[in-house]
Amino acid sequence: MALTATAQTDHDRMVESDKSAEPDLISVPQAAKRVGLHSDTLYRLCRQGEFPPAVAIGGRWRVSVPRLERYLHGEA
């Protein structure tokens, strides 16, 4: 089944936008740079449960970008 020229163009745009999309999870050092803290400080806050955007996955900490944005802007 072949796509029409318009459908192919729309498909190409969606694929391209996916490539440039920001990841949903980032590392603690990447998050620390965004919030202006040292990564050791942010790791400590993660371990103490004081940084809600962080989640432990397989023994490693990751930070949810959508949660981080809400956290930084004072939203729930």
Sequence and secondary structure as in RCSB ss.txt:
>XXXX:A:sequence
MALTATAQTDHDRMVESDKSAEPDLISVPQAAKRVGLHSDTLYRLCRQGEFPPAVAIGGRWRVSVPRLERYLHGE
A
>XXXX:A:secstr
    HHHHHHHHHHHHHHHHS  SEEEHHHHHHHHT  HHHHHHHHHTT  TTEEEETTEEEEEHHHHHHHHTT 
 
